[in-house]
Amino acid sequence: MTLFTLALAAMLSQAAPDSPDAHVARAKAAAGTEYQNLFNFLCAVPGASGRARGGGPRGGGRPPGPPDRSTWYAEPVKVFDNLYFVGQSEYAAWAITTSEGIILLDTLFDYSVEEEVAGGLTKLGLDPAAIRYAVVTHAHPDHHGGAKFLQDRFKTRIVMSGPDWDVIERLGGRTPARDVVATDGQTLTLGDTSVTLYVTPGHTPGTISLVFPVRDNGARHLAALWGGTGLNADRDSLEKYVASARRFDGIVQQAGADIILSNHTDWDGSKIYLPRLAARSPGAPNPYVVGAPAVRRYLEIARECATARLLRTP
């Protein structure tokens, strides 16, 4: 038994079974060495102001005007045979290629979508006009901000849950026209590829998480994407978050997902994995294939940190 394991066992034995500290200890154990960033983000105790990190109905807030390109631009990367990263340095967008076009997962900010998504696909030898659907995981501008551009420029169908369509319509501004309303368990099929959508409220009222197939040098794998990561400060959203994380864990376990993705590059290892893939030699393993147990540990961190936050919330 390692010193780390012994120390963790001591932490668990000293904490009450359903105390915040006990849930934080379980999350820390699940994080291991791979998901320390996710653990540190989610299990951080809110500051003296009481404001939860990553919460709030708007999320991804920024000062007026686009930030300097040097602070956000990232090169596109081919990740699997049929999956491409076309995101920013901190925010991910994923392009799934099919026999009938492209399914995009998240649309970034309004200021970056043209260069990162449209320009990134072009750099990769793909046609951005082939984006048939863009699934918006949740109603924060770092994820839905580019949707109107895609809708107007390429006639892309924008997919979002009903509750999150309601959120962006209340906020106003440059938002896409309401299009496809996703339902829980819906299968979105384009050509030879099907993506399954699950409504997992908590981060926002209608956050969407997904499961979809990818191929690596022809070998089939299954990817899961947890659609909303940050925790809010109110009991209702925290209770929904915990229930959603528990349910999605069961879904990915049954499906056998062996890849976990995020829409933020800090949480799923993308800041490490993408440079590796850019320099990957033939036959080298794909770092995103982490295995089913690691996928479940990722969701355990989300569930346990949210439970700890809930137990601390009046």
Buried (B, 14 or more C-beta within 10 A) or exposed (E): EEEEEEEBEEBBEEBEEEBBBBBBBBBBBBBEEBBEBBBEBBBBEBEEEEEBBBBBBBBBEEEEEEEEEEEBBBBBBBBBBBBBBBBBBBBBBBBBBBEEBBBBBBBBBBBBBBBBBBBBBEEBEBEBBBBBBBBBBBBBBBBBBBBBBBBEBBEBBBBBBBBBBBBBEEEEEEBBEEBBBBEBEBEBBBEEBBBBBBBBBBBBBBBBBBBBBBEBEEEEBBBBBBBBBBBBBEEEBBBBBBBBBBBBBEBBBEBEBBBBBBBBBBBBBBBEBBEBBEEBEEEEEBBBBBEBEBBBBBBBBBBBBBBBBBBEBE
